[in-house]
Amino acid sequence: MSKGAKILHVRRLGIVDYAGALALQEELVRARHLDQIPDTLLLLEHPHVFTLGRGADERYLITRRDNVPIHRVSRGGQVTYHGPGQLVGYPILKLEGAARDVHRYLRALEDVMIDSLARVGIPAERRPGLTGVWVGGCKIGSIGVGIRRWVTLHGFALNVCPDLSFFDGIVPCGIDGCVMTSIIAQGHPEVSLAGFTAITAEIFARVLGYDRIESRDAGDLTAMREPNRRDGGNLGIRA
């Protein structure tokens, strides 16, 4: 892969089934290890789904809803919900040099969400000892990542206009008393998911130090060749 300008490929995929998105990430991680693709950011929505991190406690999943699947995956963190109206970002990045710092990467993802929310007039912040982004007393953005031989997968989720009632059946991120909010619940119905996705892509590239963004068709993703190799172990980071 040519050196020079640092390029981020951004793919906006629309609504993608969780299992399909997970398989796609696995494929892209293998390709990124072999430098067959550049750093890539997938931006999408999921149909209703609950996910649990590798060591998550199932007692935090209080109410199971009919026809809503549950997945236990290799990210860090406890239980969370994904669904329509929530922007999900899956960065497939090769962390190199000084960037091989897990805490630095997590803080960068928080910065992306904080700066994106600021762009639409919402002041967000971190909370000491916790990962994610908060508005007042409510959580609006969550993080749960995996790192496989210093290539990242999983990522962040930010509530734009989802049905927040789905969070009532869980203890979000395993934080007792955690109340979730969204951009629309904060009084900004004018913010569309498409518009906010574009803002987030731009700010992600700036915060992570990319020189430019290249967009690709979603259809290109499924054509990626799978390298014939074995991956190393996973490093899960809490949400």
C-alpha positions, 0 to 999 in steps of 0.5 A, spaced: 500 500 500 502 506 498 505 511 503 504 518 503 497 521 505 493 518 510 487 516 507 480 513 511 475 509 507 468 511 509 463 506 508 455 508 509 452 501 509 445 503 512 441 498 516 445 492 516 443 485 520 448 484 526 451 478 524 452 480 517 456 486 520 460 482 525 462 477 519 464 483 515 468 486 520 472 479 521 473 479 513 476 486 514 480 485 520 484 480 516 485 484 510 487 490 514 492 485 517 495 484 510 495 491 508 490 489 503 485 495 505 487 501 508 484 504 515 476 503 514 470 506 518 463 503 517 458 507 519 451 504 519 445 502 523 442 495 526 435 492 526 433 491 534 439 487 537 442 486 544 449 485 545 453 482 551 461 483 551 466 477 552 465 477 560 458 481 560 453 478 566 447 476 563 443 479 569 444 486 566 439 483 561 433 484 565 427 483 560 428 479 553 424 481 548 420 476 543 424 476 536 430 481 538 436 477 538 442 477 543 449 476 541 455 475 545 461 478 542 468 479 543 468 486 545 469 489 552 464 491 556 457 489 558 450 489 555 447 494 550 442 495 545 443 497 538 437 499 533 434 503 528 436 511 529 442 509 532 449 511 529 454 505 529 461 506 527 466 500 526 473 502 525 478 497 522 484 501 524 491 498 524 494 502 530 502 503 529 507 507 533 505 511 538 497 510 536 498 503 540 495 505 546 488 503 548 487 508 552 489 513 547 484 510 542 478 510 547 479 517 548 479 519 541 473 515 540 470 519 545 472 526 542 469 524 536 462 523 539 463 529 543 465 534 537 460 531 533 455 533 538 458 540 539 457 541 532 449 540 533 449 544 539 449 539 544 454 539 550 457 532 552 462 530 556 466 524 559 465 521 566 471 520 571 472 512 571 467 511 565 468 510 558 463 513 553 459 520 553 454 523 557 449 529 556 447 532 563 446 526 567 444 521 561 449 517 557 448 518 549 454 515 546 457 508 548 464 504 546 466 497 546 472 495 542 476 489 540 483 489 538 486 484 534 494 484 534 493 491 534 487 492 528 481 495 531 474 492 531 467 493 534 467 501 536 462 506 538 454 507 538 451 514 539 443 515 539 440 520 534 433 518 534 432 511 536 426 508 540 429 509 547 424 504 551 429 498 548 434 500 554 429 499 559 430 492 559 437 492 560 442 495 565 446 499 560 453 498 560 452 495 567 452 501 570 446 501 575 441 507 574 444 509 567 439 513 563 440 513 556 438 519 552 439 521 544 439 527 540 432 528 539 430 527 546 435 533 547 431 537 543 434 537 536 429 533 532 432 537 526 438 533 526 437 527 521 441 521 522 444 522 515 446 529 516 449 526 523 453 521 519 456 525 515 458 530 521 461 524 524 465 521 518 468 528 518 470 529 525 473 522 526 478 523 520 480 529 523 481 527 530 484 520 528 489 524 524 487 522 517 489 527 511 482 525 507 476 521 506 475 516 500 468 513 500 466 507 497 460 503 495 457 498 500 457 493 495 465 493 494 465 490 501 462 483 500 467 482 494 473 483 499 478 476 498 479 473 505 486 471 506 488 464 508 491 465 515 489 465 522 488 471 527 491 472 534 488 473 540 483 478 542 483 484 547 477 486 549 475 493 552 470 495 556 464 499 554 
